[in-house]
Amino acid sequence: LKNQLLTDHGHNPLMKKVFDVYLCFLQKNQSEIALKNVFIALRALIFKFPSTFYEGRADMCSALCYEILKYCNSKLSSIRTEASQLLYFLMRNNFDYTGKKSFVRTHLQVIISVSQLIADVVGIGGTRFQQSLSIINNCANNDRIIKHTTFPSDVKDLTKRIRTVLMATAQMKEHENDPEMLVDLQYSLAKSYASTPELRKTWLDSMARIHVKNGDLSEAAMCYVHVAALVAEYLTRKGMI
């Protein structure tokens, strides 16, 4: 069914069902051996159907990055290593897919997923997660085939950005009982991603949730208006409206 699965760059009902099965294996608790086999199967899927993750809509790439990153924080070192190597494979394959120019799609989805995980997963950004980032960096530095390309430095830039987000989050944690300071920190982070609409939107959404939680509905509304303006501007530049 390869031709059917590749229809519309892999964004079709059949591929969606297949991908959801793979995703389900990651979302349910599995044994260590089962997980390792799931990671191997995912490598094969990414290798066979790269356009599904690197062309068109970013929803499948986004969902995959989110689930893999959760395992980068696993208590089991073997699972952390496997997850880190799978994430590296996703980035490396993206780089090859673009003719060794960039891996912008995966780069962006990883940052967005980390931003979402901060709110969803307790302890994200601790020692275990930092070790996984180091594994990814080491993979890039030891990959001889792409040694003389921009890829290793781009991977280093990605892990540096992730650590910046994690540091900013740690500051937010310190001021969680000071709503105004907390929102100021989030606003600064959103502002730092002015050139990346998707990330700016992620942090504006997060700000809005804090405002709603504190009963500041007018401020939350302003965040959502700003998000709507961002989306409208993006669609206008793409010539879609």
C-alpha positions as CSV (number, residue, x, y, z in Angstrom):
1,L,0.0,0.0,0.0
2,K,3.0,2.3,-0.3
3,N,1.5,4.4,-3.1
4,Q,-1.7,5.0,-1.1
5,L,0.3,5.8,2.0
6,L,2.3,8.4,0.1
7,T,-0.7,10.2,-1.3
8,D,-0.7,13.9,-0.6
9,H,2.8,13.6,1.0
10,G,1.5,11.1,3.5
11,H,-1.3,13.3,4.7
12,N,-4.2,10.9,4.0
13,P,-6.7,8.9,6.1
14,L,-4.8,5.6,5.7
15,M,-1.4,7.0,6.8
16,K,-3.2,8.7,9.7
17,K,-4.5,5.4,10.9
18,V,-1.1,3.7,10.6
19,F,0.6,6.5,12.4
20,D,-1.9,6.5,15.2
21,V,-1.1,2.8,15.8
22,Y,2.6,3.7,16.2
23,L,1.7,6.7,18.4
24,C,-0.5,4.5,20.6
25,F,2.5,2.3,21.3
26,L,4.4,5.3,22.6
27,Q,1.5,6.7,24.6
28,K,0.8,3.4,26.5
29,N,3.1,2.0,29.2
30,Q,5.3,-0.6,27.6
31,S,8.1,-2.9,28.7
32,E,11.7,-1.9,28.0
33,I,12.0,-4.6,25.3
34,A,8.8,-3.6,23.6
35,L,9.7,0.1,23.6
36,K,13.1,-0.6,21.9
37,N,11.2,-2.5,19.2
38,V,8.8,0.4,18.8
39,F,11.7,2.8,18.3
40,I,13.2,0.5,15.7
41,A,9.8,0.3,13.9
42,L,9.6,4.1,14.0
43,R,13.0,4.5,12.4
44,A,11.8,2.3,9.5
45,L,8.6,4.4,9.1
46,I,10.5,7.7,9.1
47,F,13.0,6.3,6.6
48,K,10.3,4.9,4.2
49,F,7.9,7.8,4.4
50,P,10.0,11.0,5.1
51,S,7.6,13.3,3.3
52,T,4.9,12.5,5.9
53,F,7.0,14.2,8.5
54,Y,8.9,16.9,6.5
55,E,6.3,18.1,3.9
56,G,2.9,19.7,4.2
57,R,1.2,19.8,7.6
58,A,3.4,19.5,10.7
59,D,0.9,17.6,12.9
60,M,2.5,14.1,12.6
61,C,6.1,15.4,13.1
62,S,4.8,17.5,16.1
63,A,3.1,14.5,17.7
64,L,6.1,12.3,17.2
65,C,8.6,14.8,18.7
66,Y,6.3,15.3,21.7
67,E,6.2,11.6,22.5
68,I,9.9,10.9,21.9
69,L,10.9,13.9,24.1
70,K,8.9,12.4,27.0
71,Y,11.0,9.3,26.8
72,C,14.2,11.5,26.8
73,N,13.2,12.1,30.4
74,S,12.7,8.3,31.2
75,K,14.0,6.9,34.5
76,L,15.7,4.1,32.5
77,S,19.0,5.2,31.0
78,S,18.7,2.6,28.1
79,I,15.3,4.1,27.1
80,R,16.7,7.7,27.3
81,T,19.6,6.7,25.0
82,E,17.3,5.0,22.5
83,A,14.8,7.9,22.5
84,S,17.7,10.5,22.1
85,Q,19.1,8.5,19.2
86,L,15.6,8.2,17.6
87,L,15.2,12.0,17.9
88,Y,18.6,12.5,16.4
89,F,17.6,10.2,13.5
90,L,14.5,12.2,12.9
91,M,16.6,15.4,12.7
92,R,19.3,13.8,10.6
93,N,16.8,12.3,8.1
94,N,15.2,15.8,7.8
95,F,18.6,17.3,7.0
96,D,19.1,14.6,4.3
97,Y,15.6,15.1,2.9
98,T,16.3,18.8,2.3
99,G,19.5,18.0,0.4
100,K,21.6,18.7,3.4
101,K,20.4,22.3,3.7
102,S,18.5,22.4,7.1
103,F,16.2,20.5,9.4
104,V,13.9,23.5,10.1
105,R,10.7,21.4,10.4
106,T,12.1,19.1,13.2
107,H,14.0,21.9,14.9
108,L,10.8,24.0,15.3
109,Q,8.6,21.1,16.4
110,V,11.2,20.0,19.0
111,I,11.2,23.5,20.6
112,I,7.4,23.7,20.5
113,S,7.1,20.2,22.1
114,V,9.6,21.1,24.8
115,S,7.5,24.2,25.6
116,Q,4.4,22.1,25.8
117,L,6.0,19.4,27.9
118,I,7.1,21.9,30.5
119,A,3.5,22.4,31.4
120,D,2.5,18.7,31.0
121,V,5.4,16.7,32.5
122,V,6.7,17.0,36.1
123,G,10.5,17.2,36.3
124,I,11.2,17.9,32.6
125,G,14.5,19.7,32.3
126,G,16.2,17.9,35.1
127,T,19.4,15.9,35.0
128,R,17.9,13.0,33.0
129,F,16.7,15.3,30.3
130,Q,20.0,17.2,30.2
131,Q,21.8,13.9,29.7
132,S,19.6,13.2,26.7
133,L,20.4,16.6,25.1
134,S,24.1,15.7,25.5
135,I,23.6,12.3,23.8
136,I,22.0,14.1,20.8
137,N,24.9,16.6,20.7
138,N,27.4,13.7,20.8
139,C,25.6,11.9,18.0
140,A,26.0,15.0,15.8
141,N,29.6,15.5,16.7
142,N,30.5,11.9,16.0
143,D,28.6,11.6,12.7
144,R,31.5,11.6,10.2
145,I,29.3,11.8,7.1
146,I,27.9,15.3,8.0
147,K,31.0,16.5,9.8
148,H,31.8,19.2,7.3
149,T,28.2,20.5,7.0
150,T,26.3,23.0,9.2
151,F,24.4,20.2,10.8
152,P,26.5,19.7,14.0
153,S,26.4,23.4,14.8
154,D,22.7,23.5,14.0
155,V,22.1,20.7,16.5
156,K,24.2,22.5,19.1
157,D,22.1,25.6,18.5
158,L,18.9,23.6,19.0
159,T,20.0,22.1,22.3
160,K,21.1,25.5,23.4
161,R,17.7,27.0,22.7
162,I,16.1,24.1,24.6
163,R,18.2,24.8,27.6
164,T,17.3,28.6,27.4
165,V,13.6,27.6,27.5
166,L,14.2,25.3,30.4
167,M,16.2,28.0,32.3
168,A,13.4,30.5,31.7
169,T,10.9,28.0,33.0
170,A,13.0,27.5,36.1
171,Q,12.7,31.2,36.7
172,M,9.0,31.0,36.2
173,K,8.8,28.3,38.8
174,E,10.5,30.5,41.3
175,H,7.9,33.2,40.7
176,E,4.8,31.0,40.4
177,N,3.2,32.7,43.3
178,D,3.8,36.1,41.8
179,P,1.4,36.2,38.8
180,E,2.6,39.6,37.4
181,M,6.3,38.5,37.4
182,L,5.4,35.1,36.0
183,V,3.5,36.7,33.1
184,D,6.4,39.2,32.5
185,L,8.8,36.3,32.1
186,Q,6.4,34.5,29.7
187,Y,6.0,37.7,27.7
188,S,9.8,38.1,27.4
189,L,10.1,34.5,26.2
190,A,7.3,35.1,23.7
191,K,9.0,38.3,22.5
192,S,12.3,36.4,22.0
193,Y,10.5,34.3,19.4
194,A,9.1,37.2,17.4
195,S,10.6,35.7,14.2
196,T,9.0,32.3,14.8
197,P,5.2,32.6,14.8
198,E,4.5,29.1,16.0
199,L,6.6,29.5,19.1
200,R,5.3,32.9,19.8
201,K,1.8,31.5,19.7
202,T,2.8,28.6,22.0
203,W,3.9,31.1,24.7
204,L,1.0,33.5,24.2
205,D,-1.4,30.6,24.7
206,S,0.5,29.7,27.9
207,M,0.2,33.3,29.1
208,A,-3.5,33.2,28.4
209,R,-4.0,30.1,30.5
210,I,-2.2,31.8,33.4
211,H,-4.5,34.8,33.1
212,V,-7.6,32.7,33.0
213,K,-6.4,30.8,36.1
214,N,-5.9,34.1,37.9
215,G,-9.3,35.4,36.8
216,D,-7.7,38.1,34.6
217,L,-10.1,37.5,31.7
218,S,-9.4,40.8,29.9
219,E,-5.7,40.1,29.8
220,A,-6.4,36.5,28.6
221,A,-8.6,37.9,25.8
222,M,-5.8,40.2,24.7
223,C,-3.4,37.3,24.4
224,Y,-5.9,35.4,22.2
225,V,-6.5,38.5,20.1
226,H,-2.7,38.7,19.6
227,V,-2.6,35.1,18.6
228,A,-5.4,35.7,16.1
229,A,-3.5,38.6,14.7
230,L,-0.3,36.4,14.4
231,V,-2.3,33.7,12.5
232,A,-3.9,36.3,10.2
233,E,-0.6,37.9,9.4
234,Y,1.0,34.5,8.7
235,L,-1.8,33.4,6.4
236,T,-1.8,36.8,4.6
237,R,2.0,36.5,3.9
238,K,1.4,32.9,2.6
239,G,-1.3,34.3,0.3
240,M,-4.0,32.1,1.8
241,I,-6.4,34.9,2.7
